[in-house]
Amino acid sequence: MSSLARSARRTAGRARHSTPLVDLTRGGFIGYGLLHLAVAWLALQIALGHTTEEGDQSGAFQILLRQPFGRPLVIIVVVGLVAMAVWQLLEAAIGHRDERGTHRVFERLASLARTVIYGALAWTAWKVQSGAPTSSAAQQKVATAGVLAHPSGRTLVAVAGLAVIAVGAGLTVYGARRSFEKRLRLAQMSGRTRHTATRLGQVGYIAKGLAFAIVGILLFSAAVKNDPARSAGLDGALRTLAGHPFGKLLLIAIAAGFAAFGVYCFFQSKYRKV
């Protein structure tokens, strides 16, 4: 059994350092950046009252699909996201060797979570380009309603909401402390490039953290009120924010933050440690 485990680890190690996988992963960051730019555009349109499209990932992929050569573009994004999912799965299995003890365990669990996120985004993008009806907000409402129907459903949804709020707070702190810098090849950057990438990363992570926190609050509210309609994912969070005093200004700031993160992803494509 131990020899089998060592063989599997060696195979995973070779895959992890595969040049095609590295290249596809770096290309995936470009697609990830385009996705965030599209979400930023939708958030801005919601703030200005100019769109009826969903302000989430499915709506963003619809925007990319309508661009010239949109379908090949989305397919390329799918391939890149799948590569990113494989990369993070390998990191979860054998990566983060520079970390020790519980910190390594935490980092590997975080990589496993990213695997799920990138995989889910790739699946959503594939469904959008194939013409299948896709609504992230509707899917979340249905899922929340299904959980709430169980005897302990409200507790589970409330816990999930608190977990999402915690993720949002974590992203905000992660950005404010510039913890993402340790994942970049800073030595290869000029001073100006490092300054620009750092500022974009800070603004981007803080904006994403705020958006996650609002999603978590709505999810928690759905549990408290026993109303799945209150849980509508990122689209619901952005539209809820737009309906509050000063909400549109904050929504414009979040849109700018998502755009900053999108551009930061382009820097990651070149400088991220993969």
N, C-alpha and C positions, 0 to 999 in steps of 0.2 A: 504493500500500500504506500509506503514512504517513497519507494522508487517511482511509483506512478505519479505521486504528488510532485516529486522533483522534476519528472519529465514534463508534466503539465505546466509547471512554473517556468521551465526553460522555454517551452513553446510559446507561452504567453509573453515571456520576455522578448523573444525574437519578434513577435507580432507588435509589441509595444514600440520597438525601435525600427519597425518597417518604414522605409522611406515613402512608399505609396501611402501608407496610413497617415504618416506625418503630414504629407502634402495635402491629402484630402481633409485632414483636420484643420489645417491652416486655411484652406479654402472654405471650410465650414464656418469659421469665424467671420468671413466676409458675408456669407448668407445670414448668419446670426445678426450681424450689424444691419443688413438691409431690413430684416424683420423688425428690429427696434426702431429704425427710421420710419418704417411704415406705421408702426403703432404710434409713434410721436405725431405723425401727420394726422392720424385719426383722432388722437386726443385733442389736437389743436382744432380740428374741425368740430368736434363735440363742444369745445369751449366756445366756439363762435356760432354754434347752432346751425352748422352747414351740412351735417351728414346724418343719414339714417342707418348707416352701416354699423356693424358691431365694432367697438373700439377694443378689439382683442386680437389674439393670434390668428384666428380664422379670418377676421376682417382684413388683417394685414396681408395675409397670403393672397386674398382676393385682389388687393391692390397690386401686388407684384404680378399676379396672373394677367392683369389687364395691360401691363406694360408691353412695349414691342418685344417680341420673342419671349413673352411672359411664361408660357408653358415650359420651354426648355430651361428658363431661368429658375422656375420653382423646382423642377426636377433636379437641377444642379444643387439647389439649396437642400433638397431632401438627401441627396448623396452626402453632402457635407455634414448635415446633422447626424446622419447614421454613423459616419466616421467619428464624429465627436462623441457619440454615445458609446461606440466601441472603445475609443481611447479612455473614456472615464470608467468604463467597466474594467478595463485592464488596470487602471490606477486603483480601483477599489479592490482588485484581487492581489496585486503585487507592487503597487506604487507607493509613493510617499515614504521612501526609504530614508530620507533625510530627517524624518520625524521620529519621535520616540514615545513608547508607552501609550497612554490614553490619547495623546494628541494624534498619534498615527491612526488609532482606531477611529477617532472623530473625523479625520481627513478622509479616510477610506469610506466611511459612511456618507460623508458629503459627496464624494465622487459617485457613490451608488445612487444618491438622490439626483445628481446631475445626469446620470445615465437615463433615469426615468424621464426627466424633463426633456432632454434632447430627443429621446425616442418618441415621446408623445408629440413633440413639435413636428418631427419628421412624418409621423402618421397623419397628423392634421394637414400638413402641407400636401401629402400624397392624396388625401381624400379631396382636398380643394381642387387640385389640378385634374383629378379624374372626374370632376363634376358631381361628386356625391354631396347631398345636402349636409352642410356642416354649420353648427352653431355652438360655439363653446359656452355661451351664456345659457342656452336652452339645455345643453347637456348637464351643466352644473346644477341647474334647477331640478332636473329630473333625478339626478343622483342624490341631491340633498333631500328631495321629497321621499325617495326610497328609504334613505337612512332614518328620516324622521318618523316613518311609519312603524318602525320597530319600537318595542317598549323602552329600550335604553337609547333610542335614536337621538333625542334632544341632547343628552349628555355627550354622546359621541360627536355630534356636530359642533357643540360648544367647545369641546376639547380641540377639535380640528381648527376651529376659528382662532382659538388662543395660540395654537401652534403656528398658524399662518402669521398672526401678529408678531410672534416671536421671531419668525424668519424675517419679517419686514424690519424689525428692530435690529436684528443681526446684520442685515445688509446695510442698514444705515450706519451702524458702528464700523462695519468692515470698510465702507467707503470713507468715512470721516477720518479713520485712523490710517488710511492708505495701506491697509494690510495686503491689498492686491499686488503691491509692488514686488513682493517676494516671488511672485509667479512670472515676473517679466525678466527678460535678459537686459537688465539696466546697463551693463557694461558696453553693450553694442549701440546704445542710444547717445545722441548728442545731448548737450545740456538743454537746448530748446525743445527737442523731441521728448525728452523725459518730463520736462515741465508741462508740456501740452498734454501728454498721455496721462500724467498724474491728475491734472485738473479735470480732464474729461472723465476719468475713472471715478474720481470723488463725486462729481455732480451726478454722474450716471447711477452709481450704486445708491446714493442717498435718495434719488428720485424713485428708483425701483423699490427701495425699502419702504418709502411712503405709500406707494401704490399697493404693495403687498399688505401693509398694515390696514389700509382701508378695506381691501378684500376680506381680510380676517375679521375686521369689525362687522362687516355685513354678514359674514357667515355666522358669527357669534349671535348677531341680532336675529338671524333666521331661526336659531335654536331657541332663543329666549321667547320670541313671538310665535314660535311653531309655524313659521311662514316661509316655505322654500322659495317663494318669489323674491324674498329679500337677498337671496344668494344668487348672484348673476355674474360672478367672476370679475375679471378686469373691466369688462364693458359696463357692468352695473356699478362698479366703483367709480369709474370716470363720470358716468352720467349722474350718479348721486352727488358727486363733488360739484358738478356744474350747476346743480340746483340750489346750492347753499350760498349765503352771502359771502362775497370774496372768493367763492369757489372757482369761478372762471379764471381769476388771476392765478390761483394756486394750480389749476389744471393746465394753464399755459406754462407755468413753471415746470410742472411734471413732464409736459410734452417736450420742453427744452432739455430736461434731464434725460429722457429716453433717447432723444436725438444725440445728446452727448455720449451716452453709452453706446449707441450705434456706431459713432465715429471711433470711440475707444476700441470697439471690436476690430476695426481695421488695423489699429496699432497692434492688437493682440495677434492678428494674423501673421504679423512679421516677427514680433518680439516675445510672444508667449512661450514659456518653456513647455515644449511638447516632447 
